[in-house]
């Protein structure tokens, strides 16, 4: 049964990613909106829905460790594994604007989370808590991000990126986006349930499952969408999806979760948070200094190896 859930989840994710990419790219072409903006908003928000559902439900149930760990783990997975795997399928070209603004904003979001999560070190408190105030601050950052995104929405031409994109009727594009999101969410749930069942049957601990399968499973929609977008020669949707999802996860998902109830941070989370900051900086450096703003297959391989090393260390120290 678990194997069937695993296979069924993967099929649903692939079909959903294909539909979502086609629908998003078509709307971008029809309204002359940059594919990057579509990736930063519609696609990113849609593929971040599993993280939103898991984190908010975990916060309401008092499992705040899962709420925070899911976001941190998902963002590390997005930056290292998704960008790395996508580059292995097709090199990702990054625009100057993305290097100068979007990726630095992604780094900033990681630094803000690191600061908000270190009450013991910075304020000499007895425990680290993402308070309601911290949550509202994160939501304010999210509002600024959305304002910036809409400000650039109609400033960038989509001609170059949309030459190979088929323009669909508006109703069909909308149907593809909504249907694609539904398949991604359903497939992600099936995959996580199937993989978790297999892991438990093999005797893998719950903590390791949470650190790897939950974070990776809720990021499967981003992985599938980014790879499909890159293969369909929409690299801006691929990179915009990753950056947008990371910003949505920290500013919106954690902002909402902490605003609902304070999130108590247990254990030594600084290693994971520093890994999150470091992975964003590594992506920025690869795009800035090597291969003319292109994440090549070699750089993609390095990102994937970094993620494998990180997971190996987590399992070894668990």
Secondary structure as GFF3:
##gff-version 3
##sequence-region A 1 318
A	DSSP	alpha_helix	2	30	.	.	.	ID=ss1
A	DSSP	alpha_helix	35	38	.	.	.	ID=ss2
A	DSSP	pi_helix	39	43	.	.	.	ID=ss3
A	DSSP	alpha_helix	44	47	.	.	.	ID=ss4
A	DSSP	alpha_helix	49	60	.	.	.	ID=ss5
A	DSSP	alpha_helix	64	76	.	.	.	ID=ss6
A	DSSP	pi_helix	77	82	.	.	.	ID=ss7
A	DSSP	alpha_helix	83	89	.	.	.	ID=ss8
A	DSSP	beta_strand	92	93	.	.	.	ID=ss9
A	DSSP	alpha_helix	96	97	.	.	.	ID=ss10
A	DSSP	pi_helix	98	102	.	.	.	ID=ss11
A	DSSP	alpha_helix	103	116	.	.	.	ID=ss12
A	DSSP	alpha_helix	119	123	.	.	.	ID=ss13
A	DSSP	beta_strand	128	130	.	.	.	ID=ss14
A	DSSP	alpha_helix	132	152	.	.	.	ID=ss15
A	DSSP	alpha_helix	170	201	.	.	.	ID=ss16
A	DSSP	alpha_helix	206	209	.	.	.	ID=ss17
A	DSSP	pi_helix	210	214	.	.	.	ID=ss18
A	DSSP	alpha_helix	215	218	.	.	.	ID=ss19
A	DSSP	alpha_helix	220	231	.	.	.	ID=ss20
A	DSSP	alpha_helix	235	247	.	.	.	ID=ss21
A	DSSP	pi_helix	248	254	.	.	.	ID=ss22
A	DSSP	alpha_helix	255	260	.	.	.	ID=ss23
A	DSSP	beta_strand	263	265	.	.	.	ID=ss24
A	DSSP	alpha_helix	270	289	.	.	.	ID=ss25
A	DSSP	beta_strand	294	295	.	.	.	ID=ss26
A	DSSP	alpha_helix	297	317	.	.	.	ID=ss27
###
